[in-house]
Amino acid sequence: MRFRIFTFVCLCLVFTANAADAPLEATRQFESPYDIEVVIFERFGEGGSEQWPRDLDRPDINRAVGNLSIPGSQGSNAIILPKKARELGPAVYTLSRKGARVHVHQAWRQDIRGRNSSTWYWIGNSRLNGLIRVSKGRYLHLDTDLLLRSSEEGTDYRVKLHRRMRGGELHYVDHPKVGILIRTARLDLTPAPEPEAEPQAPTPAPPVDEPGEQRSPMPDSLPRAMPDPT
């Protein structure tokens, strides 16, 4: 069932790498800027006989450097991208039609640090919220520490997930109760080189008489034909 949902979602996507509208001056403060888009959804009636231990602890909100659910929150070290920059809208529509409940659909720009990065962000709503981090080693890495308050069972689920990813690709992270779609795209801030001007052909110089050369004067009129004596 999970595989069918993921396959159906992928078939509905038109995946392009568009540059999102965000302040260039603010972006240049980043050393390694990436655009990140995340969809987190809850599935109903799945999970089968899998038993997940209750984790009564909660994600530590004090670890968050900013709140991605509040655009422009102070100290977030991220730029929240406008809705028109999101490319996973078709997937959100498909998931909703399939009976999933989408809790998070957010896109932002950030500077991705190393694997020991402490750049965790708070994300979500009253039903599903917690921490998310994207870091970088040889590959990109996604880590989550989320809390889902299930309305079906009246049970809280701690969702701690990890996924190794390649940049520029769409990834799906699976869980019996929660699914995550994430895409990343690295920005190239190197200014494009200015086009080189095409060399112009040199202007030909006017002819110059050689020293001692005399030009024959042009006759005033053409010679007339003489009568034939015969």
Beta strands, then each sheet from edge to edge (+ up, - down):
strand 1: 33-42
strand 2: 64-67
strand 3: 78-80
strand 4: 101-111
strand 5: 120-124
strand 6: 128-136
strand 7: 140-149
strand 8: 156-165
strand 9: 170-173
strand 10: 178-186
sheet 1: 3+ 4- 1+ 10- 9+
sheet 2: 2+ 5+ 6- 7+ 8-
end
